[in-house]
Amino acid sequence: MYAIKSTLPDATLKTVGEALQGALVDLIDLSLIAKQTHWNVLGPRFRSVHLQLDEVVDIARSHSDTVAERAAALGLSPDGRAATVASGTGIGAVPEGWQKDTDAVRTLVDALGAVIVRMRERLDEVGPVDSVSEDVLIQITKDLEKHHWMFQAENEG
């Protein structure tokens, strides 16, 4: 089998690989949680929350592809299998069944918050050793924080 070889030292590659794999798992799970919530939201703000949830799905899917491609470029095999995601995610379980719009928003605030905390930890680990991967994680964190803010604002007032 042909293997991609990185120019990064092995210790750096291990740190970056763990960070990218963790980010991949969290982003895949975030997209699934947002889509599950999207299908089950009810209430007077159904349409706006429903559409906002699809924005999170799109951004999480797009960023998961970027993360997986970054890992592959470094010679690391990205693992987005369901069992890997289920065992490695940092996001708590979401409620089963229908969710009132305010509860759906709270679900996303919690899920986004959990992913952001872990992304910032990864930034601390990757920043000193690989600025290219750090840049990828910075962009993801920026986008997730924007959605986190918007969902929090959705339930205020």
MORABEL-V770766 format. One record per backbone hydrogen bond with DSSP energy under -0.5 kcal/mol. CO is the residue of the C=O (numbers start at 1). NH is the residue of the N-H. If there is no record, write none. Layout:
# MORABEL-V770766
co = <CO;CO>
nh = <NH;NH>
This chain:
# MORABEL-V770766
co = <9;10;11;12;13;14;15;16;17;18;19;20;21;22;23;24;25;26;27;28;29;30;31;32;33;34;35;36;37;37;38;40;42;43;45;46;47;48;49;50;51;52;53;54;55;56;57;58;59;60;61;62;63;64;65;66;67;68;69;70;71;71;72;76;78;81;82;83;84;85;99;100;100;101;102;103;104;105;106;107;108;109;110;111;112;113;114;115;116;117;118;119;120;121;122;123;124;126;126;130;131;132;133;134;135;136;137;138;139;140;141;142;143;144;145;146;147;148;149;150;151;152;153>
nh = <13;14;15;16;17;18;19;20;21;22;23;24;25;26;27;28;29;30;31;32;33;34;35;36;37;38;39;40;40;41;41;99;101;46;49;50;51;52;53;54;55;56;57;58;59;60;61;62;63;64;65;66;67;68;69;70;71;72;73;74;74;76;75;78;80;85;86;87;88;89;42;103;104;105;106;107;108;109;110;111;112;113;114;115;116;117;118;119;120;121;122;123;124;125;126;127;128;129;130;134;135;136;137;138;139;140;141;142;143;144;145;146;147;148;149;150;151;152;153;154;155;155;156>
